[in-house]
């Protein structure tokens, strides 16, 4: 039998380790910064045990945000720019990983793998692009080879493509981690992440995986943040100051909620390709609210996020479910308060009671997907694809 080459030997050795040290990377649509979670894993699948050792978000500078916004969620872009950013972001994320490891006094050679989400620049489920001859599609940039070579750490990346190839929409991938880390028999649970887009995983009390629901619901922070940048030159509505100084406009809210997406069957995905300032402008046109106070616009967009979540939950899930919040929107006072009012029977908290830092949750989940790619077996959950995701890149 031919001998394995050096890289495959290393991969084989790591896969067999009873305990692994892995890094999860998440860079979301809000472009706040790179979330870096250093985790320890034992086992895999439903027997996974994990410990979050360190977490940090390294903020992006405005210049980098501007560069990504040039190609983000746009149908027409500069192809050279995408090509350059794909390589640059991979190396840049590698630099940030090394910065975090130095801060934590952890040697790169002690880390078994990096699991990188990359930077989504376009998400195109067939329901949205409506081109019959083309399948679901999504594109994340930030090449794994560049990240692996920069850090010298085995890198697993580009997770969403296998999900699409197997018949899914490439999102939300939180399903697998939520089921492995958040299920508890005897309690209906909803793990609700409010990032750029709001998504949830419903975990039924009886443990029947055929009843599990994992889906995008609608806008999280993406329209709110865009409005704050456009009208107030602020990256987001800190402490809900803008929303609290405005009033919810019922006509505009009704127009925002009047879209076929909200009546489509779950699971479904969406992104800033749909929920953006053009969507807002169309709703203002229909509702004759183009001239309302900009504070009222932000208040109404905040209510839109909360109401779309509440509407889905009320229609499809048990009213007395225990809801665990995560993501940037978990800190939005206006949104969470509005949500509590709309879901009075639900028990609303955050994922810290599960031992999961709400800000670190998505980075942790990608680290978990990396652990599964190395040592797991495909997990079939309801009608979702039972696949192992991720592409492997080796250092020099």
N, C-alpha and C positions, 0 to 999 in steps of 0.2 A: 504493500500500500504506500503510495507516495507520501512524503512528509508534508505537513502543513507549513505554509509560509509563516513568517514572523507575525504578521498581523492576525492571521486566523488563529494561530496559537494563543495570542493575547486575548482575542475574543472568546475562545473556548475556555480559557482559564478564568476570565471574569464571569462568564455565564455560570460557571460551576461554583462560584464563591457562595458560601452560606449567608454572608453579610456583605452588602455593597454600599459604597458611598457614591451618591449621584447628585448631580446638579440639574435643576429644572430652570429653564429660561422662558420668560413670557414677556412679549412686547405687544401690547394691545392696540386697538384702534384709537384710543385716546392719546397715544404717544407721550404719556407722562414720563416714561423712562423704562429701563430694563429691570424686571423683577428677577432676582437670583435667589433660588432656594437650595441650600445644601441639606440633603436628606440622607438618612441611614435606612436601608431596607433589609428586612429579613423575609425570606419566603417570597411567594408570588400568588397571584390570583386571589381567591377569597381568604387565603391564609396569610396575606401580606401584613407585615408589621412595619410601621414606619415611625421615624422620629425626625422632626425638623430641628436641625442643629443650628443653622444660621439662616437669616433672611435679610435681604437689603433690596431697596429700589434705588438704582443710580439714575438720577434725573437726566433727561436729554437736554442738551442746550438748544436754544431756539434755532440756531443755524441748521442743526441736524433735522429738527422738526420740519423746517421749511423745505429742506431737500426732499424728505419723504412725501410731504404734501404735494409736491410737484407731480408725483406719479400715483398718489393714493386715491383709489376709488374713482378713477377717471377712465372713460372709454378711450380717449385719444391722449397718448402720452409720447414722450421722446424715448424711443427704443434704446438709444445709447445710454440715456440716464438710468433706465431700469437695469441694463447690463452692468453699469458701473456700480450702482447701489447694491446689487446682488453680491458682488465681491466685497465691496467696502463694508457693508453691514456685518457680514460674516466675520471679518477681521476685527471690526470695531467691537462687536459683542464679545469676541475672544479677549480683547484688551480689558473690557469691563469685568469679565470673569476673573482674570488674573488680578485685577485691582481688588476685587472682593476677597479673593483667597488670601492675598497679602494682608488685608485688613483683619482677617480671621486667623491669621498665622497657620494656614493650611497649605501644605505643599501640593502643587498640581499632580505630582506623581502618586499622591495618596488617593486621588479621586478616580473612581472607576469609569465614570461616563458623564457626559453632558447630554441632556435631552433638550433640544432647542425647538421652540415653536416657530421661530422666524418672525418676519414682519409681513402680515397680510397687506397686500396692496389692491387685490380685487377678489371678490367672492361672487360667483355667478352660477347659482343653482338654475336648473332648467326652467323652473317656474318663473324666474325673473328674466332670463335672457330670451326665452320663448323661441329659440331656434331649433326646429325639430330634428335637424341632422346632427346636432351637437349635444353632448351629455352634460351632466353637472360638472362644474369646474371651479377651481379656486387657485390662487397663486400667492405663495409666501416667498419672500426673498430673504437673503442672509445665508449664503451658501455654507453648508456643513463642513465641506473640506477646508475652507478658509478658517473656520472656527477651530477645527481639529488641529490644523497645522500651527495656528497661533498659540494654542494652549498646550499642545502635546497630549490632549485627552481624547479618548474615543468619543466621537460625537454621533448622536442619533438625531435625525432631523426630518423635516418634510413629512410629518405624520399624516396630514390630511389626505394625501393623494391615495393611499391604500384604501381608506374609508370610501372614497368616491369610486375607485376602481371596483370595489366590492358591492357597489349599489347604493351607498349612502350619499349624503350631500357634503361630507367633509366637516360637518359640525352638527351640534356641539359635541366635542370629544370629551366633555366633562362626564358624560354618562359612565364611562368605564371606571374612572376614579371615584365618582360619587357612589356607585354601587359597592365597590370594594371597601371604601373607607367610611361610608355614611349610613349604611343600612342597619336597622334595628327592628327585630320582630316585636310586634305589639304596639308599634307607634307609626302612624302615617307621617312621613317626613317629606319636606320639600327643600332641596338645596337650591337656593335662588342666588344667582350671580348677576349683579348689575354692573357690567363693564360698559364698553361702548354700546354693546347690544345686551339686552336682558335675556338670560336663558335660565331654565330650571330643570332639575331632575326630580321626579316624584318617585319616592321609594315606599311601596305599600307595606302596611303593617303585617300582612300575612306572608311577606317574603316572596310572593309570586312574581318572578322576573318578567312574566308576560304582561303584567300590569304596569311595569315601569314605564314612565314617560320622560323623555329627555328632548327638549325642543327649545329653539329660540322663540321668544314671545313678541318682541318688538324692540323699540329703541330703549337703550339704557341711558348712557350719558352722551351719546354721539351728537344728537341734535342740540342738546343743552349746551355742550361745550362749544359747538360751532356757533351758536347764537351769542354766547358770551364773548367769543373771539371777534365776531362780526360787529356786534353792537356796543360792546363795553371794553374791547381790547384786553380782555382777561381770559386766561386759559380755561377757567371753569368758575362756577358760582360758589366760591368759598363760603362755608357756613350758611349757605342758602341766603346770603344777604340780599341778592337781587330779587330772587323769587319771593322772599318774605316782604319785600317792599312793593310788590305788585299784587294784582288780583287775577284769579283764574277767569278767563273769558269763556263762557259756556259755548258760545257759537263756534269759536275757533277750536275748542276741545272736541266738539262733536264732529267737525270737519276733519280733524286729524285722525280721529278714530274710524272714519268712514273710508276704509280701504279693504280690498278683497283679501289681503294678507291675513287679516285678523279672523277671517272665517275659514281659512284653509285648514285642512286636517293636519294635525301634528303626527310625526315630527316634521318640522320645517325649519329652514334657516333663512337668515336675512343679514343685512349689513348696511353700511353707510351708502352703498350703491342705491338703496331705496330711501332710507331715512336720513335725509340731508336738508339743507336749506332750501333746495328747490321744492321738496315735499312740503315744507312749511309755507313757501310762497304760494303754492297751488291751493293749500288749505285756506290761507288768508284771502285769496282771490274768491274762492267759493263762498266763504263765510262773510265776505265784505268787512274784513278786520285788518286791512293793510295799514291803517293809520292809528292803530291802538298803541298805547305806551309800550316801549320796549321791555320795561320791567314786567308788564302784564304778559308779554310774549314768553319771557323766561318762566314766569309762574305757571303759565298754561302748558308749556313744554314739560315742566316738572310734573304737573298733574297728568299729562299724557303718558309719561313713563309709568307712573304709579297705577293709573287707571287701566292701561293695557295689560299690566301684570295681574291686577285684581280681576279683571274681566275673564281672563283665561282661567285663572285659579278657581273662581266661583263657578264657572261653567263646567269644568272638567275634573276637578279634584276635591277631596273631602274638605269641608269648610273648617273643620277643627284640626287640620294638619299643623304640625310643628314646622315652622319655617326658619331655616338657617341662612342668613344673609352673608354674602361676600362680595368683593369687588369694590371699586371706588364709590359706587352708588350707595353702598351700605353706610357711608359717612354723610350722605346727603340728608340733612334734617327734614327738609320739606318733603322729599320723596318718601322717606320712611314713615313720617308722621301721617301723610296722606294715605299711604298704604295701610297703616294700622286702622285708620278710620273706615276704609273700604272693606277690610277683612277683620271685623271685630271678633270673630270666633277663633281665628288663627292665633297660635302662640308664636310671636315673632321675636327672634333673637339673631345671633350671628354664629358663625362656624367655630368660634373660639371654644365653645362648650363641647365641640367634637375633638378638641385638641388641634384644630387647624386654624392658623392665623388667617383671618378673613382677607387680608391684603396679599397673603402668600399663596392662597388656595390654588390659583391657576398654575403658578409655577410648580407647586407641589404635584399637581395632577400630571403635568408633563414629565416630571421626574419619575412618577409612578409608571407612566406609559413607557418610559425608557427602560425601567426595571422589567416590565412585562415583555418588551421587545427582546431583552436578553435572556430571560429565564421563564417566561410565562407560556401559556397555551391559549389559543383563541377562546374568548369568553362570549358565549351566545346569550344575549340579553334581549328577550322579546323578538321583535322583527329586525333588530339592528344587526349590522354585519358583525359576525364573530371573527375578527381578524386581529393579527398583531401588526402594528403600524410602526413606521420609521425606517429611514435609510441610514446605513452605517458609513461613517467616514473615519479614517485612521489618520493619526498624526504622522510625522516623518519617520 
